[in-house]
Amino acid sequence: MGRVWKRPALVLSGLLIAAVYAMPQAYTISAKPGAINYIEGNAFLNNKPISDKSLKSTFLGANDTLSTDVGKAEVLLTPGVFLRVGENSQVRMISPSLTNTQVEVNRGEVMLEVTGLMKDNGIQIVNHGSSITIEKNGLYRFTADNPPTAAVVDGKASVAFGDRKIDLKKGKQTVLAEDLKAEKFDTKKSDDLYAWSNVRSEYEAAASYRVAQSAYNSSLGFGGWRGFGYNGFYSPGWYWDNGFNSWAWLPGNGAFYNPFGYGFYSPGLVSYAPVVVAPVYCGPRRGPINGLNGQPVRPGTAVGGNGIIANVPISPNHPAAVGAITASPWANQAARIQAAHSMAVSGGLRTASGAPAPSFAGRGAAATPTASSGGGFHNASAGGGFHSASAPTGGMSASGGHTSSGPSHR
């Protein structure tokens, strides 16, 4: 979740706008929180069914409600903040302001992934008389059951109920009542919403990579952008990508890593991003992604079920276990340890061009990319392993999940 390699922006706003419209496809830019980005099953806006064909123009305004029955939904808040609503749940948008985003959990459960929290962003969750302020990037879970709860999978939050206030850190939760008390929770317990959020995070990382790469390629003809990020008039923000049929987060400057191990890179850093090749959806699910019988494929190749093979950026220090479903923080960590072992055996990480991926400094540190000593990120082992974007092969990942040749987990 750390942010690395900050540099001053050297781009004039006029040049930025020109470059945006010179991208391979024109991107609609939105700085408005509340975009309903994805639905699976049945979801309702103010009790009216939501069509997946209208998602580009579907937003939660002040006092609007989003509910599900047999289904789930993803809502985009400030850039880099994802609200995921579980089955039989309801949320209400109190304030869609960029500087003061407030959402109420009325029923069921939600998970909040915060990967790009900025200094001026205020994110609050209201839940049965309590107010939870998000203070750090991380992963948070809220239930409105009896009793309602708030839990910090990773990160830090401040919880207030009446005159009582406590801080919650990683691995702690509290019942939302007058006698607030931080307690440990079972991170080994399986959870469907956690697993779904993991898969959605992989999708978001792939979509973000595509938009950042497109912006980077477009900037080369204008000079001065290469290596300087993408700050300015419209950035960071949500960019509508027709290819993926969704909004994608484009960071303004730097690299961000989330608790699942996926990476989000600004255009100035995207060419350094370590990637794996995996099947992802390019829109609402229409069926399973078909296996490819171990045949090499290129990113962008359609594989059935409205899916494609895409580059998925990962954290170089805590890589995601791409293709695996992990249903708890504990299971996710175990899968990532296996993924890291597989990478070490295969010789390291590579970028989409096939070059060795750079090594970045730790979370939050400024760093300049340096050459990795690793040899590669493909053909990890007979029958499996992780694959580079330049030389993918079929098989199972070290974590037990399928990559390009296996069935979809979405």
TAVENUR-V892643 format. One record per pair of residues at least 6 apart in sequence whose C-alpha atoms are under 7 Angstrom apart, sorted by sequence separation. I is the first residue (numbers start at 1). GAP is how many residues later the second one is. If there is no record, write none. Layout:
i-><I:I>
gap-><GAP:GAP>
This chain:
i-><20:43:44:76:95:96:125:126:143:159:160:174:219:220:240:241:257:302:303:314:326:343:350:351:361:379:380:387:396:397:43:75:76:95:124:125:142:143:159:174:240:241:256:257:301:302:349:350:360:395:396:74:75:94:95:124:125:142:158:159:174:239:240:255:256:300:301:349:360:378:379:395:74:75:93:94:124:141:142:158:173:174:238:239:255:256:300:360:377:378:394:74:93:94:123:124:141:157:158:172:173:238:239:255:299:300:359:377:378:384:385:394:395:73:74:92:93:123:140:141:157:172:173:238:239:254:255:298:299:358:359:377:384:385:386:394:395:73:91:92:140:156:157:172:173:237:238:254:299:358:359:383:384:385:39:72:73:91:92:139:140:156:171:172:237:253:290:358:359:378:383:384:385:72:91:139:140:155:156:164:166:168:171:236:237:251:252:289:290:321:357:358:378:379:72:90:91:139:155:236:251:254:289:321:356:357:71:90:138:139:152:154:161:162:164:236:250:289:320:356:70:90:127:138:152:153:154:161:235:288:319:37:46:69:70:89:90:137:152:153:287:289:318:321:356:36:46:68:69:89:117:136:152:286:356:45:46:68:69:78:88:89:117:136:152:285:286:319:356:45:68:99:100:101:102:103:104:105:106:116:135:151:152:231:285:319:36:44:45:67:68:86:99:100:101:102:103:104:105:115:134:135:151:230:231:35:36:44:67:86:98:99:100:101:102:103:104:114:115:134:150:151:229:230:283:35:43:44:66:67:85:86:114:133:134:150:229:282:34:35:43:65:66:85:113:114:132:133:149:150:229:281:282:349:34:42:43:65:66:84:85:113:132:133:149:150:281:282:348:350:34:42:65:83:84:112:113:132:148:149:280:281:347:348:349:350:42:43:64:65:83:84:112:131:132:147:148:279:280:347:348:349:41:42:43:63:64:83:111:112:131:279:280:347:348:41:43:63:82:83:111:130:131:279:280:346:347:40:41:62:63:82:110:111:130:278:279:346:40:61:62:81:82:110:129:277:278:346:39:40:60:62:81:109:110:277:278:39:62:80:81:109:277:278:343:346:354:38:39:61:80:81:108:109:276:277:345:354:38:80:108:230:275:276:352:354:37:79:80:107:108:207:229:230:245:246:275:276:352:353:36:37:106:107:212:229:230:244:245:275:342:350:352:36:37:105:211:229:243:244:274:275:35:36:208:228:229:273:274:34:35:207:208:227:34:208:226:227:274:33:34:316:342:33:204:33:130:264:263:216:262:263:215:216:262:263:212:261:262:212:213:261:209:212:208:209:342:205:213:261:262:205:212:257:261:262:205:261:339:202:260:338:339:338:34:198:33:33:335:33:274:275:324:274:275:324:203:274:275:324:273:311:321:323:324:272:323:271:323:274:273:325:272:272:297:309:296:296:295:296:294:295:294:294:206:209:154:206:206:86:205:206:205:202:276:277:276:277:294:276:277:292:293:84:275:276:292:1:275:291:277:291:291:290:289:288:289:138:139:288:138:279:278:279:278:195:195:195:194:194:192:1:191:190:191:190:189:116:188:115:187:188:115:187:188:115:187:188:79:79:79:80:79:24:56:23:23:20:23:22:19:19:31:30:31:29:30:29:30:37:29:37:28:29:199:27:28:27:11:27:16:9:13:9:13:7:11:9:52:6:6:5:4:3:4:3:3:2:1:2:1:1:1:4:3:4:6:2:3:4:5:1:2:4:5:4:5>
gap-><6:6:6:6:6:6:6:6:6:6:6:6:6:6:6:6:6:6:6:6:6:6:6:6:6:6:6:6:6:6:7:7:7:7:7:7:7:7:7:7:7:7:7:7:7:7:7:7:7:7:7:8:8:8:8:8:8:8:8:8:8:8:8:8:8:8:8:8:8:8:8:8:9:9:9:9:9:9:9:9:9:9:9:9:9:9:9:9:9:9:9:10:10:10:10:10:10:10:10:10:10:10:10:10:10:10:10:10:10:10:10:10:10:11:11:11:11:11:11:11:11:11:11:11:11:11:11:11:11:11:11:11:11:11:11:11:11:12:12:12:12:12:12:12:12:12:12:12:12:12:12:12:12:12:13:13:13:13:13:13:13:13:13:13:13:13:13:13:13:13:13:13:13:14:14:14:14:14:14:14:14:14:14:14:14:14:14:14:14:14:14:14:14:14:15:15:15:15:15:15:15:15:15:15:15:15:16:16:16:16:16:16:16:16:16:16:16:16:16:16:17:17:17:17:17:17:17:17:17:17:17:18:18:18:18:18:18:18:18:18:18:18:18:18:18:19:19:19:19:19:19:19:19:19:19:20:20:20:20:20:20:20:20:20:20:20:20:20:20:21:21:21:21:21:21:21:21:21:21:21:21:21:21:21:21:21:22:22:22:22:22:22:22:22:22:22:22:22:22:22:22:22:22:22:22:23:23:23:23:23:23:23:23:23:23:23:23:23:23:23:23:23:23:23:23:24:24:24:24:24:24:24:24:24:24:24:24:24:25:25:25:25:25:25:25:25:25:25:25:25:25:25:25:25:26:26:26:26:26:26:26:26:26:26:26:26:26:26:26:26:27:27:27:27:27:27:27:27:27:27:27:27:27:27:27:27:28:28:28:28:28:28:28:28:28:28:28:28:28:28:28:28:29:29:29:29:29:29:29:29:29:29:29:29:29:30:30:30:30:30:30:30:30:30:30:30:30:31:31:31:31:31:31:31:31:31:31:31:32:32:32:32:32:32:32:32:32:32:33:33:33:33:33:33:33:33:33:34:34:34:34:34:34:34:34:34:34:35:35:35:35:35:35:35:35:35:35:35:36:36:36:36:36:36:36:36:37:37:37:37:37:37:37:37:37:37:37:37:37:37:38:38:38:38:38:38:38:38:38:38:38:38:38:39:39:39:39:39:39:39:39:39:40:40:40:40:40:40:40:41:41:41:41:41:42:42:42:42:42:43:43:43:43:44:44:45:46:49:50:51:51:51:52:52:52:52:53:53:53:54:54:54:55:55:56:56:56:57:57:57:57:58:58:58:58:58:59:59:59:60:60:60:60:61:62:62:63:64:64:65:75:75:75:76:76:76:77:77:77:77:78:78:78:78:78:79:79:80:80:83:84:84:85:86:95:95:96:97:98:98:99:99:100:101:104:104:105:105:106:107:107:107:108:110:110:110:111:111:111:112:112:112:112:113:113:113:113:114:114:114:115:115:116:117:118:119:119:120:120:120:121:124:125:125:126:130:131:132:133:134:135:136:136:137:137:138:139:140:140:141:141:141:142:142:142:143:143:143:157:158:159:169:170:190:190:191:192:195:195:196:199:200:206:207:207:208:208:209:209:209:210:210:211:211:211:212:212:213:214:214:216:219:219:220:220:221:221:222:232:247:248:249:250:251:251:252:253:254:255:255:256:257:258:359:360:360:360:361:361:361:361:362:362:362:362:363:363>
